[in-house]
Amino acid sequence: MVRLLLCLLLAVALPAQAGRPPIVAAASDLQVVLPLIAEAFEQETGHALRLQFGSSGNFRRQIAQGAPFEMYLSADESYVHALVDSGHVRDAGALYAIGRLAIIGPVDADSDQASLDALGETLNQGTLRRFSIANWEHAPYGVAAREALENAGLWQDIQSHLILGDDVAQSTRHALSPDTDGGIVALPLVKPRAERIERPWQPLDPALHEPLRQRMAMTQRAGPVAEAFFDFMLSSTSRELLENHGFGLPDTD
């Protein structure tokens, strides 16, 4: 809370929008909730943020190459730890959320709910067209989706049907397209839009994959506003918004 109090004092001492807002590199599963958190932060401190969304792996490489981000919110804590080892972030930061998966169509005939069992049946019948997940080479949700498919015994048969998104936001768009039969995507990108999503979906059992431990850290460029936002991400306001949008809440480090 010390950094947040310092930023509040800064907001009083300086014009609210003095200087450029810090750029925050954020995992794409945060596209719905993070703007709400940033808005609450601005209302409290008078300071805006510039949010950029994309795959955590790509952001890790960009930060290592000198990209002008002041804060990094990753969907996989291993990317933060890699930047600690290379000296591109101040320290290991903190866990801020646990990611969750959702499956969108096909459905069980009995329950009319999307499920991996229904997906397997569609595969066996030879009627599956395209199925969307994020690219596991740089998107943590893609890694988790692949693990879930492997643990369900579907990986070998489904590979030729996969369409890969650059990040989980793109794979969600693919999963909702009439050109596919669904996908395994981020619950926080589905749950807040549930009333507008016409395809059947439901949360996926988290036991099917390793936990998506989402960690954030400040880069070596971070100024006082970024420092204050780091603390704000751990506040009750932010944690409540994250939980309401489908994230799990970790114990704070």
Secondary structure, DSSP 8 states (H G I E B T S, - for coil): -HHHHHHHHHHHHS-TT-S---EEEEEGGGTTTHHHHHHHHHHHHS---EEEEE-HHHHHHHHHTT---SEEE-SSHHHHHHHHHHT-BSS--EEEEEE-EEEE--B-TTT--B-HHHHHHHHHHT----EEEE-TTT-HHHHHHHHHHHHTT-HHHHGGGEEEESSHHHHHHHHTSTTS--EEEEHHHHGGGGGG--S-EEE--GGGS--EEEEEEEBTT--HHHHHHHHHHTSHHHHHHHHHTT-B-----
